[in-house]
Structure formats: C-alpha cells, structure tokens
C-alpha cells in the first residue's frame, strides 16, 4: 500500500507565472490609441477548451477594465522585481484616469500584433479573451470571502484568455 505525503502547493508553481502573495504583474491593454496598465497578483494558468489559458481578475472600478473590455486582448508583464522594486507601489497607487502613469514610470510600450506590452518586462504573456464573467454575491459560498474582499460591492471580473504568445528575455 502507498503512503501519501503532504506537499506544499508552491512546489507546483514555478517560473514567471507563479502567483502568490509576493508575485505581481502588470496587466496592460489598449483602447484605441491609448494604453493603460495596472498591477495585479491574482491569476493563474489553465488548460481549458483544448487551449493554454491565463486567468486574471480585475475589479469593476479599475480603469484598465475599460481597456480590457474594449479590446478583449491584453499582456501580462512580469518585471524584474529587484530592478523595478518601486514600480509596483507607483503603479498600484496612481490611476491612469488621473495621469499618464506609463510615462511617469518611464516604461516603453511596444506591440505584438495589436497587443501592447512593455519592453522592460522580463517575461510577457499575450492573451486573447475567450470568456469573462463578473463575480456575483450569490456565487460566493464562503461568507468570509465576501466580508474580507467585497464589503463595498466592488466585485472582480474573471477573464479567461487563450495564450497567444509567451516572450522572455
């Protein structure tokens, strides 16, 4: 008979697509000739509908959500944490509604097909949205999640996107 041993879930997460409390990415999308970005740490990688996919979560209130919904494509930009240590704080505290935070961060936008990404990223994942769904109160089974994350009713929209391309330095 086999004996099973418990394993730490982080053993299964490797590389730049690792998502945990310490990792983060910049979700970047275009709307017309404008580009906006936001920091995010919630997400994952999946195999769904016979496609390799990424899943991201964006709150209804985020300015970048308007860009995602307008284009249905985006990039996930994983930055060198040591080199860009101050970037997360800046990008997470400034809204693109109020200022050009990409210019303020001195990042250079490039495009693959029509998807914007940052030249400074260490790894870039390009995604094309296949499905999106906004979380609803009725769907939250664990009331602690509602109490901790959605007291104000500012729910996330889940985006499942096919991985169009992965680029790395």
Buried (B, 14 or more C-beta within 10 A) or exposed (E): EEEEEEEEEEEEBEEBBBBEEEBBBBBBBBBEEBBBBBBBBEBBBEEEEEEBBBBBBBBEEBBBBBBBBEBBBBBBBBBEEEEBEEBBEEBBEBBBEEEEBBEEBEBEBEEEEEBBBBEBBBBBBBBBBBEBEEBEEEEBEEEEEBEEBBEEEEBBBBBBBBBBBBEEE
